[in-house]
Amino acid sequence: MDDHKFPPSRLELIQKWHELATTDPAIQDNAFFKFVATWVAFNAFYAEMFPEIENDKKQIEKYSDLPETKKIHLALLKDQQYKAAVLFFCMQGVRDLAKPRDLYDTQTIFKQVYKVRCNLFHGGKLPKNPRDYSLVENAYIIVSNVVNIELGKLIKSESRNNRE
């Protein structure tokens, strides 16, 4: 990530979707809408990182295997809400997918979150279903924290580049 320069338009897109997910009063009480907005920001991020990979699933796998991603995940595990969301996937998991081996299994954790995204985007999650709501809510916590850190790094990098 450090050597990849994001175009201003992509950075702005990520910022706007992240802002929508975190500040728009119209969606703050609905984990489903917050997750969708956050996923759009995350998708713009990883698609920019790996334009040579045309498949979302493979982009997520590549992102989850990066040493920097593992470092971010490890740091985020110090946050109790993030850790609880990861534990949810370790204990409950998404049906038809292997559960993460442990809290540090970033690839399986991101695969689980991606599966929640797929189920939601393709009509497989109901807002009134308590399990579906928990899956989406915990997926949102994971993705929003990652986006928040990655976006902060991008803004810092962009600011540094503009000063040079």
C-alpha positions as CSV (number, residue, x, y, z in Angstrom):
1,M,0.0,0.0,0.0
2,D,2.8,2.4,0.8
3,D,4.1,2.6,-2.8
4,H,0.6,2.8,-4.4
5,K,-0.7,6.3,-5.1
6,F,-4.5,6.6,-5.1
7,P,-5.9,9.0,-7.7
8,P,-7.7,11.9,-6.0
9,S,-11.1,10.8,-7.4
10,R,-10.7,7.4,-5.9
11,L,-9.6,8.8,-2.5
12,E,-12.6,11.2,-2.6
13,L,-15.0,8.3,-3.4
14,I,-13.7,6.3,-0.4
15,Q,-14.0,9.3,1.8
16,K,-17.5,10.1,0.8
17,W,-18.8,6.6,1.2
18,H,-17.1,6.3,4.6
19,E,-18.5,9.7,5.6
20,L,-22.0,8.5,4.6
21,A,-21.6,5.3,6.7
22,T,-20.3,7.1,9.8
23,T,-22.2,10.4,9.9
24,D,-25.4,10.4,7.9
25,P,-28.2,10.4,10.4
26,A,-30.6,8.7,8.0
27,I,-28.6,5.4,8.1
28,Q,-27.0,5.5,11.6
29,D,-29.6,3.2,13.2
30,N,-29.4,0.5,10.5
31,A,-26.4,-1.8,10.4
32,F,-27.5,-3.0,6.9
33,F,-27.2,0.5,5.4
34,K,-24.0,1.3,7.3
35,F,-22.5,-1.9,6.1
36,V,-23.4,-1.3,2.5
37,A,-22.0,2.2,2.5
38,T,-18.8,1.0,4.2
39,W,-18.4,-1.9,1.8
40,V,-18.6,0.5,-1.1
41,A,-15.7,2.4,0.4
42,F,-13.8,-0.8,1.1
43,N,-14.4,-2.1,-2.4
44,A,-13.1,1.1,-3.9
45,F,-10.0,0.7,-1.8
46,Y,-9.1,-2.9,-2.5
47,A,-10.1,-2.6,-6.2
48,E,-7.6,0.3,-6.5
49,M,-5.0,-1.8,-4.7
50,F,-5.3,-4.8,-7.0
51,P,-6.6,-3.6,-10.4
52,E,-4.9,-6.6,-12.1
53,I,-7.2,-8.9,-10.2
54,E,-10.7,-8.8,-11.7
55,N,-12.5,-10.9,-9.1
56,D,-13.6,-9.3,-5.8
57,K,-13.1,-12.6,-3.9
58,K,-9.5,-12.9,-5.0
59,Q,-8.9,-9.2,-4.3
60,I,-10.2,-9.8,-0.7
61,E,-8.0,-12.9,-0.4
62,K,-4.9,-10.9,-1.5
63,Y,-5.7,-8.0,0.8
64,S,-6.2,-10.3,3.8
65,D,-2.8,-11.9,3.2
66,L,-0.8,-8.7,3.1
67,P,1.6,-8.3,6.1
68,E,0.2,-4.8,6.6
69,T,-3.4,-6.1,6.8
70,K,-2.3,-8.6,9.4
71,K,-0.6,-5.8,11.3
72,I,-3.8,-3.6,11.2
73,H,-5.9,-6.6,12.3
74,L,-3.6,-7.3,15.2
75,A,-3.7,-3.7,16.4
76,L,-7.5,-3.6,16.0
77,L,-7.9,-6.7,18.2
78,K,-7.0,-4.4,21.1
79,D,-10.3,-2.7,20.6
80,Q,-13.0,-4.7,22.5
81,Q,-15.8,-4.0,20.0
82,Y,-13.6,-5.2,17.1
83,K,-12.4,-8.2,19.0
84,A,-16.0,-9.1,19.9
85,A,-16.9,-8.9,16.2
86,V,-14.0,-11.2,15.3
87,L,-14.9,-13.6,18.1
88,F,-18.5,-13.7,16.7
89,F,-17.2,-15.0,13.4
90,C,-14.9,-17.4,15.1
91,M,-17.7,-18.9,17.2
92,Q,-20.8,-18.4,15.0
93,G,-19.4,-18.1,11.5
94,V,-21.3,-17.9,8.3
95,R,-23.0,-21.1,7.2
96,D,-21.3,-23.2,4.5
97,L,-17.8,-21.6,5.3
98,A,-15.0,-22.8,7.5
99,K,-14.8,-20.8,10.7
100,P,-11.6,-18.9,11.4
101,R,-9.0,-21.1,13.2
102,D,-8.4,-18.3,15.7
103,L,-8.5,-14.5,16.1
104,Y,-5.5,-14.1,13.9
105,D,-6.8,-16.0,10.8
106,T,-7.3,-12.8,8.7
107,Q,-8.0,-14.6,5.5
108,T,-10.9,-16.7,6.9
109,I,-12.2,-13.7,8.8
110,F,-12.3,-11.6,5.7
111,K,-13.8,-14.4,3.7
112,Q,-16.6,-14.6,6.2
113,V,-17.2,-10.9,6.0
114,Y,-17.1,-11.1,2.2
115,K,-19.7,-13.9,2.3
116,V,-22.0,-11.7,4.5
117,R,-21.6,-9.0,1.8
118,C,-22.4,-11.4,-1.0
119,N,-25.5,-12.8,0.9
120,L,-26.7,-9.3,1.6
121,F,-26.1,-7.9,-1.9
122,H,-27.7,-10.9,-3.5
123,G,-30.8,-10.9,-1.4
124,G,-29.9,-13.5,1.2
125,K,-30.2,-11.4,4.4
126,L,-33.3,-10.2,6.2
127,P,-33.1,-7.1,8.5
128,K,-35.7,-8.7,10.8
129,N,-33.8,-11.9,11.2
130,P,-31.8,-11.7,14.4
131,R,-28.9,-13.9,13.1
132,D,-28.7,-12.0,9.9
133,Y,-28.7,-8.7,11.7
134,S,-25.9,-10.0,14.0
135,L,-23.9,-11.1,11.0
136,V,-24.2,-7.8,9.2
137,E,-23.6,-5.8,12.4
138,N,-20.4,-7.6,13.2
139,A,-19.2,-7.5,9.6
140,Y,-19.8,-3.8,9.7
141,I,-17.7,-3.4,12.8
142,I,-14.8,-5.2,11.2
143,V,-14.9,-3.5,7.8
144,S,-15.6,0.0,9.2
145,N,-12.5,-0.2,11.5
146,V,-10.3,-1.4,8.6
147,V,-11.6,1.3,6.3
148,N,-11.1,3.9,9.0
149,I,-7.4,3.0,9.4
150,E,-6.7,2.6,5.7
151,L,-8.5,5.8,4.9
152,G,-6.5,7.6,7.6
153,K,-3.3,6.3,6.1
154,L,-4.3,7.4,2.6
155,I,-5.2,10.9,3.8
156,K,-1.9,11.1,5.6
157,S,0.0,9.9,2.6
158,E,-1.8,12.3,0.3
159,S,-1.2,15.2,2.6
160,R,2.5,14.3,2.7
161,N,2.6,14.1,-1.1
162,N,1.0,17.5,-1.4
163,R,3.6,19.1,0.8
164,E,6.5,17.8,-1.3
